[in-house]
Amino acid sequence: MKINEIKYFDHIVIGSGLAGLTTAWRLGQTGRSVAVLTKREIDNCNSRLAQGGVACVMDALDSFDEHVKDTLTAGAGMCDVGAVRTIVEAGPEAIRELIDLGVKFTTRSDLGIAEDGASYDLGREGGHHTRRILHAGDITGAELERVMVETVRAMPNVKVFEFHCVIDLVVSRRLAIGGPNRCFGAYVLNVATGDIETMLAPTTVIACGGVGKVYLYTSNPDVACGSGIAMAYRAGARISNMEFIQFHPTILHHPTIRSFLISEALRGEGAVLKCRENRDSEPVEFMHKYHPMKSLAPRDVVARAIDSEMKRTGEECVYLDIRHLSEEKLRLRFPNIFNKCLEAGINMAHDLIPVVPAAHFCCGGIQTDVNGASSIQGLYAAGESACTGLHGANRLASNSLLEAIVVPKFIARDIEGKFDALSRQMPPKELALNWTTGNATDSDELILISHNWDEIRRFMWDYVGIYRTNKRLERAKNRIKLIRKEIEKYYWDFIVTADLVELRNIATVAELIIDSSLKRHESRGLNYNADYPYLDPELECVDTVIERDL
């Protein structure tokens, strides 16, 4: 393994999901050089799997005030009201710009509804009191990612580095440079060669996606290891509200088809949740016992209700019933879900769909303002890696894709105003190359990586999941402290691999979630602790902030 010469760019974007590629596109429009770093293929990301759509006010019967209200209600007193309104109001223009790039959202005429072809079919999801979800069938994320990949690939000043795994950020504290903490780029593992590459730029944007693989059951792909949050924490950035992990209520329950999400849009079209009292009974509705909006309640309520019903009855899943719609309509509105269910032997028009909750979305992350600026100069964050204040204690459905297309525009605008000053403050070359892998040798103990990976995911699911207690959190804390020590020793003793980098990041994020959960002495939004079952009014809008002392 060797450390290569420095590669210089004007901007570095870490991550190639919707937020990352939209940021690269916005920054690339200035004509400056942009490097996009992604640890797998460019489209291997959470964004591509998003089914529901983009929450945006596009109907004359809707309003910004109503969208803001629904977001604040779902956020359970933890949203930044200013950030919510700013992002919501910027939505329609961002949508129009995506349409101009070639994104094709489903229109009512696409579904055979006799109406002007320019009228978009707006869906409804949990927590929304009206229809405001723009979608492309049930593969909205794939459509958005397709267009952004094509757009970025066509820009000559944007270079995409696939199979480049970022290890750590280059920051002034680590380089022993005085003054405010600054980010100058990243140390990157070239997976193909095994070499460490130093990439420097005046600005770095983290858009690495979520943390789902910290948990045993998740809707997220394997790349969702919380790497951006972990590397920002190690660099000294403030991390906020990591206790608020959203569990999607409805993941397909099947022995061989794993991590397949059944979109909340089904409930928006009238699907209801049902549970069996025992194996021989007919499933019956139960959400009326938990919330006035029944099956369209916010996700935190629905996930806890499903968890409660499964534990009460001893059943291994609950069911979604959308049999009131015809097969023709279901195939048109949900083609991908319909086909995946058929693969599992389920015809949605005639059969109940077995579902369970799974880790889905991180509402916390790198603390930023609405412009994506972190507590470290020159370091920005976007998408699920960031905590802008939009989601609060519980994300409103489909607000994540809205944030992913809006905040990059704010980031590019903010960077433009600071770029000249930031570009004059780059570190000396000899300091930037001062990075070591310790006493690295080839390892014959790779079992440690797979064992620790599996153990972390299991105890996070059991102890730091939908239902928490102080005792469970303390058990998790004791275990993660030991595992992190093992990982850090292994990290310095053996050659760095992508698997080891991901394990290190998972362990860091797991501890951040545990520590944040221990700090919040109440139950609010996605953080339910049986030892503190009630809201504490004094903790409303009080962020849980963790910052590493360097």
Salt bridges, closest charged atoms under 4 A:
GLU5 OE1 - LYS429 NZ 2.77
ASP62 OD2 - ARG132 NE 2.81
ASP65 OD1 - ARG85 NH2 2.76
ASP70 OD1 - HIS129 ND1 2.96
ASP70 OD2 - ARG132 NH1 2.90
GLU89 OE2 - ARG85 NH1 3.06
GLU93 OE2 - LYS409 NZ 2.93
GLU97 OE1 - ARG26 NH2 2.56
GLU97 OE2 - LYS409 NZ 3.15
GLU115 OE1 - ARG108 NE 2.73
ASP121 OD2 - HIS135 NE2 2.59
ASP121 OD2 - ARG333 NE 3.98
GLU143 OE2 - ARG146 NH2 2.84
GLU150 OE2 - ARG146 NH1 3.36
GLU162 OE2 - ARG153 NH2 3.47
ASP168 OD1 - ARG234 NE 2.77
ASP168 OD2 - ARG504 NH1 3.15
GLU197 OE1 - LYS7 NZ 3.31
GLU197 OE1 - HIS164 NE2 3.34
ASP222 OD1 - LYS213 NZ 2.87
GLU243 OE2 - ARG520 NE 2.52
GLU264 OE1 - ARG299 NE 2.31
GLU269 OE2 - ARG131 NH1 3.12
GLU269 OE2 - ARG333 NE 3.89
GLU277 OE2 - ARG312 NH2 2.87
ASP300 OD2 - ARG304 NH2 3.61
ASP307 OD2 - LYS311 NZ 3.01
GLU309 OE2 - LYS289 NZ 3.15
GLU309 OE1 - ARG312 NH2 2.79
GLU316 OE2 - HIS253 NE2 3.51
ASP321 OD2 - LYS274 NZ 2.74
ASP321 OD1 - ARG323 NE 2.96
GLU327 OE2 - ARG331 NE 2.99
GLU327 OE1 - HIS350 NE2 3.76
GLU343 OE1 - LYS340 NZ 3.50
GLU403 OE1 - HIS391 NE2 2.77
ASP414 OD2 - LYS418 NZ 2.95
GLU416 OE1 - ARG32 NH1 2.88
ASP454 OD2 - ARG458 NE 3.08
GLU455 OE1 - HIS451 NE2 3.51
GLU455 OE2 - ARG479 NE 2.33
GLU488 OE2 - ARG504 NE 3.49
ASP493 OD2 - LYS489 NZ 2.78
GLU502 OE2 - LYS39 NZ 3.03
GLU502 OE2 - ARG40 NH2 3.28
GLU511 OE2 - LYS477 NZ 2.57
GLU511 OE1 - ARG484 NH1 2.64
ASP515 OD1 - LYS477 NZ 2.88
GLU522 OE2 - ARG520 NH1 2.65
GLU522 OE2 - ARG524 NE 2.69
